[in-house]
Amino acid sequence: MTETTNKADTRHQRVAERGSHDFDLACEIIDAARMCHVGFTMKGQPYVVPMALGRRGRDLLLHGSVVSRLITNLANGLPCCVTVTHLDGLVLARSSFHSSMNYRSAMVFGNAAAVTDAKEKITAMDTLVEHLAPGRLADLRKSTPKELNATTILRLPIETFSVKTRSGPPNDATYDVDLPVWAGVVPITLEEGNPVPAPDLPEGIDVPDYL
Ligand SMILES: Cc1cc2nc3c(=O)[nH]c(=O)nc-3n(C[C@H](O)[C@H](O)[C@H](O)COP(=O)(O)OP(=O)(O)OC[C@H]3O[C@@H](n4cnc5c(N)ncnc54)[C@H](O)[C@@H]3O)c2cc1C
């Protein structure tokens, strides 16, 4: 099953000036995301699976059930590509050709490995929790050994990666600028809503400040 992904081509082709291989920028994009898409090929069939993510230093972290097909195969060395995307705006030009999107996205290629050291695994799980809901970890009861055994944590080194971003107004052709058509950017943001208490939440437990 093990196959190296060193052959991943991370050179930007079209609109290469929007591309980068800046590690800090990649981390910024990863850290701002609550989910990613994990791509891999099995028996010639590509799959792209949405998942939660986290980051610890130079490793992107994923987690899942020990019986998950995706997790088991990735832990066994199946190459993968993890993509993180933020849609920041609709870029409405005067023509469909020049219309675009503002975005930040990162792709990380490689071979993930299961975190096997017990302490490291707990730290990685804590990192995932804090990534999704900063401040939450302090409120949670500790995971039981049974729960830890039921979960696999994967670490994917952020080594072979690429970043691409677009920001700013439309780039209309000069001959389109005088057309009587509105042009500009419609910003798009992902917002957290007001917390909804669980139906079985005992009375007197307030929404924590971090939410
Ligand atoms: C926002 C989000 C975050 C998630 N985070 C995690 C996570 O951190 N860890 C985790 O293990 N799982 C997560 N999931 C669920 C994940 O997408 C998979 O469903 C799950 O990992 C099952 O994997 P598997 O290999 O066992 O699936 P398999 O049993 O291999 O899947 C079999 C088939 O089921 C279908 N299928 C599986 N998942 C999906 C899906 N999400 N949507 C549509 N069809 C599907 C596909 O046809 C697939 O080929 C998340 C889902 C979403 C939407």
The ligand as a Gaussian input file, in Angstrom:
#p B3LYP/6-31G(d) Opt

LIG

0 1
 C      -17.949000      18.746000       8.085000
 C      -17.642000      17.275000       8.287000
 C      -16.637000      16.916000       9.151000
 C      -16.327000      15.575000       9.356000
 N      -15.299000      15.261000      10.172000
 C      -14.925000      13.979000      10.297000
 C      -13.773000      13.625000      11.050000
 O      -13.057000      14.489000      11.587000
 N      -13.453000      12.332000      11.160000
 C      -14.200000      11.352000      10.551000
 O      -13.839000      10.166000      10.670000
 N      -15.275000      11.643000       9.826000
 C      -15.662000      12.925000       9.674000
 N      -16.749000      13.247000       8.914000
 C      -17.454000      12.148000       8.276000
 C      -16.671000      11.729000       7.037000
 O      -17.017000      12.600000       5.948000
 C      -16.969000      10.284000       6.588000
 O      -18.342000      10.106000       6.433000
 C      -16.465000       9.292000       7.617000
 O      -15.098000       9.530000       7.875000
 C      -16.655000       7.877000       7.174000
 O      -15.461000       7.447000       6.601000
 P      -15.320000       5.940000       6.158000
 O      -13.974000       5.815000       5.536000
 O      -15.694000       5.005000       7.218000
 O      -16.444000       5.890000       5.061000
 P      -16.674000       4.730000       4.096000
 O      -17.363000       3.629000       4.802000
 O      -15.436000       4.396000       3.405000
 O      -17.633000       5.410000       3.049000
 C      -18.312000       4.591000       2.159000
 C      -19.059000       5.460000       1.194000
 O      -20.005000       6.243000       1.926000
 C      -20.160000       7.489000       1.291000
 N      -19.774000       8.560000       2.221000
 C      -18.907000       8.507000       3.260000
 N      -18.808000       9.696000       3.852000
 C      -19.619000      10.534000       3.172000
 C      -19.953000      11.892000       3.298000
 N      -19.396000      12.666000       4.256000
 N      -20.830000      12.425000       2.430000
 C      -21.381000      11.682000       1.469000
 N      -21.107000      10.390000       1.296000
 C      -20.248000       9.812000       2.126000
 C      -19.258000       7.481000       0.072000
 O      -19.978000       7.019000      -1.032000
 C      -18.206000       6.479000       0.446000
 O      -17.567000       5.926000      -0.658000
 C      -17.076000      14.568000       8.676000
 C      -18.092000      14.940000       7.807000
 C      -18.364000      16.282000       7.592000
 C      -19.440000      16.663000       6.614000

